[in-house]
Amino acid sequence: MSTLEELFRFTAHLLWPRACPFCGALGESACVLCLLPCLEPPMPMELGSLPLWSGGEHDGVLRELVLALKYGGDRSLGVAMGRALGRIFPRPDADLLVPVPLHRGSERAYNQSLALAAGAANEWGIPAKEGLVWSERREEQTSLGQEERKMMPRDVFSPVTKSVAGKRIVLVDDVATTGTTLERAAETVRRGGGDPVLALSWTCAPRTKERMRGVR
């Protein structure tokens, strides 16, 4: 590391007191190079006709990183995580990365899925922006059981006006638990005139992996 880089990181640490939890680099929520060894992508999976790329099972360090991203208030961590995903997976043939939106009334200061999408966009050279909204106020998925998640209405999302029309879309979420949220998002993209070509998540729940095992 050059003297200039060291000075920049030291200054960043004074302004934003944080450090990479793996190597201790100042001013970094997490280094992309430190995140890469944590990722263990499972075998290729599909949500119906939609391929799912996931960084690994929702357990251990990967799970702790998701919790830190959601509740730690540090958007830059999500960008670093998204960049790591963008490095382990090849650039998809797509026009836009669209995150699963925050729930209406959410108290979070940012959309963690958009942060992930922004990081992957940086690596792939594909733009990322919000393209979906919740059609109504609903309980957050984390408060629902597996069967309740699967009962999600098909019209739970609405496309932002013309944001997905005519575009090949990569849908991005932090965790694929049952896969229902991403499936509903894909259906909404199709209704909005877009073509969902891929789903991307930081982790997937073991039961999601079991559900999709052998499906390709």
C-alpha positions, 0 to 999 in steps of 0.5 A: 500500500502506498503512503498516499493510500495509507494517509487516505485510510487514516483520514477516513478513519478519523472522519468515519471511525471504522475498520475492516473486521478481517484485516483491520484496515482503517476507514473500511467497513470490509475489504472486498479481498477479505470478503471473497474467501468467505463466499461459498456459492452453492450449486446453480439453483433456479426459482422457477425459470429464474436462475439464482446466484447466491454467495453462500448459505445463511449461516456463520460469518455470511449471516453476521454480515447481513445482520450488520448490514441491516441493523448496523447503519453502514451502507458502505458495507453492503456496497463492499459485499455487492462488489464481492458478489460481482467478482465471484460471478461473471457479468450477466447479460443484463441492462439493469440491477433492481433491488427488492424494495424496502417495506413501506414504513421501514425505519432503516435509513437505506435499502440494504439490497440497493447497496448490494446492487450498487456494489455488483453494478460497480464490478459489472458495469451495469446500472442499479436503481430502484424499480419496484415498490410495495403495493401495500404496507406489509409486515417485514419478511423476517417476522413471518414463518416459512408458510406465511412467506410462501402465501405472499400475494402475486400483486405485492409489488408494483413497477416504478413507472416504465423503469423496467420496461424493455430491459433485462433485469437482475433482481437483488436481495440480501437473503433468499429464504423461501425464494417467494419474494424474488419470484413475486418481484420477477412476476412484477417485472414481467407485468411491467414489460421487463425480462427478469434474467437472474436473481442475485442474493448475498445468502440463501437459507438452507431450506431454499437450497434443499427446495431447488436441489437438482433443479436446473 
